[in-house]
Amino acid sequence: MKKQVLLIEDDDAMRASLAQTLDLEGITVIVANGLSQARRAIRANFSGIILSDIRMPHDDGFAVLAHVKSVDTDLPVVMLTGEADVPMALRAMKEGAYDFLEKPCLSDTLLEVLDRALSFRDVVLQKRQLEREIKRNDPAALHFPGRSDATRSIQSELRRLANASTNVIIKGDEGTGKKLAAYTLHELGAEGAKFVGYNFANATSSIRECTIPSGMVNFSVKSAHLAKAQDLEWLAEKRKQNAELRLLVSGRGEFTNSNAAGSFFITPEFDEITLPSLRARRKDLPIIFEQVLRQMVRNLDLDMPNVPDDIYTQLSSRDWGGNLIELREFAKSFIDALSKDVSLTAQLTLSQRMENYEKFLLVETLRNTGGKAAQAAEQLGLPRKTFYDRLTRYEIRPKDFK
């Protein structure tokens, strides 16, 4: 999401100063001297956030806040005031402000709060996009949510192959969702087709005991690398008997002509699709995590919990070599902690939470620059010595991101 802030400030000098600070950070700024001027920019699905002064001569910051919440309840409003007091801060938070800052505040503090608010807004808008796609009956977006290039590519491939006449080999690392991809192809395919599944790794009976109905059938075969010659002969016979039987096959490793399974599945009748790892879909991790979490709490008949900021920080900083298997375990641990009334952030001070977020920013910037420390320091606006001091403090090594 493009970083965008609607700045509402009646003081000309302060408005110009804040706008310059944000502009230097690459944030697009829309300026307004009050609510009446800002109204046209405040709309549902506004792709940014609001930064508003509280004390203004006509409509004050609380009027701004009330109007914003009437338009979009999930649009963050960060409030500024030169005369802060506890009751005012409490009122702001109670009425739905994202955060409350006292002027003058340090640029680093302001930018940290705005970055968090922008990240929150990005997640909200991604969720809405997903909901719109679900309403359009798009299983590809439902089962593989997100807007990263890797996710968009797999969504497109699933849609392309859905109505193709070829069988499909589904490739990907363990835990990338091969079984889910097979079912997605089924849902996207011809209406009225039946779905049958078999997993060589977990089966209690032979595939030759499977009952394959007549008509259009999508047959999902997992762990196909374990198939024996007689299993493949049985599959070949079933395909001869039913021209509308479509195989959706996945297995460990590469299918090659050096083994029976490879010789059977590598033919012009089979197309291929390769699922990306979670590392390749890192930008989509908040959405993927929330989807996994929502399914788990639904199965447990629980309400969807609030997810603390430090959980999203962990999502971005972990490697996720186990893909969805590891992510599900992470979500289960989060639910278990909640069920024991253990808050994952209750014992963290504000300083500790700030440190977690700082570590997150350092890791993400190094990841985006491919471990180029000098470029990362420049992007974060830090002197190199300060940058390296902070890397040392958090035991972060740039070479790990190359």
C-alpha positions, -999 to +999 in steps of 0.1 A: +000+000+000+012+035-008+019+054+024-006+082+026-016+105+055-045+131+056-030+158+078-056+181+095-040+211+113-052+247+115-019+262+124-001+270+091+034+267+104+028+235+122+009+220+092+039+229+069+064+214+093+045+182+098+039+178+061+076+183+054+086+157+080+062+131+064+072+140+029+109+134+037+099+099+047+083+092+014+047+096+027+022+112+005+005+140+025-029+155+019-032+187+039-063+204+053-069+232+077-100+217+093-128+191+090-147+211+063-117+210+040-109+174+048-143+159+043-139+152+006-108+130+013-124+111+042-141+081+026-146+044+031-116+024+019-093+055+020-059+040+015-042+059+042-047+072+078-057+105+095-034+127+116-054+154+132-049+182+157-074+183+186-077+220+194-090+238+163-113+269+162-143+253+144-147+215+144-121+201+169-103+168+167-131+149+184-155+161+157-130+148+131-128+115+149-166+112+151-169+119+114-142+095+104-158+067+125-191+074+109-175+069+075-152+039+082-148+025+117-114+009+108-098+041+095-070+050+120-070+085+135-038+096+153-046+127+174-022+155+183-025+182+210-003+208+225-021+207+258-024+171+267-041+158+298-051+124+310-089+128+307-085+141+271-062+111+262-087+087+278-116+102+259-097+100+226-089+064+230-124+056+243-139+073+212-118+052+189-085+071+183-057+049+171-032+068+192-027+101+211+004+123+209+015+155+226+030+183+206+058+188+200+067+152+197+099+136+184+099+128+147+109+092+154+080+088+178+055+103+154+068+082+125+067+050+145+031+055+154+022+064+119+040+033+105+020+011+129-013+028+119-004+024+082+004-013+086-029-018+104-048+000+076-030-022+050-042-053+067-078-040+070-079-032+032-064-065+023-091-083+044-118-063+026-103-071-008-104-108+002-140-105+013-150-089-020-133-118-039-150-144-017-184-127-026-174-131-062-171-168-055-133-169-061-120-200-042-084-192-054-084-159-034-103-176-005-078-205-001-047-186-011-053-151+003-030-121-002-018-096-028+019-103-030+033-112-065+038-148-055+002-151-042-013-134-072+006-157-095-007-189-078-042-175-078-039-168-115-025-203-122-053-220-103-079-201-122-062-209-155-060-247-148-094-250-133-113-257-165-084-271-185-088-307-198-054-318-186-046-336-154-024-316-129+008-323-110+009-300-079+044-293-067+057-274-037+075-278-004+059-296+025+032-275+040+026-251+011-010-264+006-009-290-021-041-307-009-058-273-006-047-265-042-063-297-054-096-289-038-094-253-051-090-266-086-121-288-080-142-258-067-131-236-096-138-263-121-170-276-138-201-274-117-214-309-107-180-326-106-174-350-077-143-349-055-124-380-043-092-379-023-065-405-015-032-401+003-007-429-001+011-418+031-019-420+054-041-446+037-054-476+057-064-494+026-051-497-010-060-471-036-074-501-056-102-502-031-113-467-038-148-462-054-146-439-083-181-426-094-191-422-130-193-388-147-170-358-139-146-366-111-116-348-097-094-374-080-068-359-056-039-382-052-014-372-025+021-387-018+020-402-053+057-409-052+048-439-030+026-454-057+035-489-068+033-503-103+000-521-097-015-488-083-005-470-115-020-497-136-052-494-117-052-456-123-046-461-160-075-485-162-098-461-144-089-433-168-097-455-197-131-464-182-140-427-175-128-400-199-141-374-174-118-386-146-092-359-138-062-366-117-048-339-093-015-353-082+011-343-056+041-360-042+074-355-024+104-345-046+104-343-083+087-367-106+112-380-131+114-407-157+137-427-135+109-442-115+075-457-123+055-429-108+074-403-128+070-422-161+033-424-154+027-388-145+051-370-169+031-370-200+014-344-222-018-351-204-004-335-172+001-299-166+021-285-137+017-260-109+042-250-082+030-236-049+052-208-033+066-211+002+054-188+030+088-170+027+078-160-009+044-148+005+058-129+035+038-098+028+006-118+031+014-134+064-009-113+085-039-122+063-029-159+061-023-161+099-057-145+106-074-169+083-057-199+100-066-184+134-102-177+125-107-213+114-092-227+146-113-205+169-144-214+148-137-251+153-133-245+191-165-224+191-145-194+204-147-157+195-119-143+172-094-127+196-075-095+192-040-100+178-013-080+196+012-060+175+041-082+186+025-112+171+026-095+137+062-086+144+070-123+149+051-132+117+075-110+097+107-119+115+104-158+115+117-179+086+087-202+083+106-231+069+077-254+079+052-233+059+015-238+068+023-266+092+045-243+113+020-214+110-008-236+123+014-246+153+021-210+159-016-201+158-024-231+182+003-218+207-013-184+206-048-198+213-034-220+241-018-190+257-051-171+256-070-201+270-048-201+300-054-164+305-018-157+297-014-124+278+014-125+253+021-088+259+008-082+294+043-082+309+059-061+282+065-024+290+060+003+264+098+004+260+099-034+253+072-031+227+090-003+210+121-025+209+102-053+193+089-029+166+124-015+161+137-050+156+109-057+131+118-026+111+155-035+110+147-071+099+122-061+072+145-034+058+174-058+056+152-084+040+139-059+014+175-047+005+189-083+003+211-078+034+227-046+020+234-028+053+244+006+039+212+007+018+191-003+047+206+023+070+199+050+043+163+038+039+158+041+077+175+075+079+201+063+104+238+070+105+258+038+098+273+036+133+238+039+149+225+014+125+252-012+133+249-005+170+212-014+168+220-045+148+244-056+174+219-049+202+194-073+186+219-098+173+209-092+137+234-101+110+230-086+075+246-117+059+216-137+070+194-118+045+216-122+014 
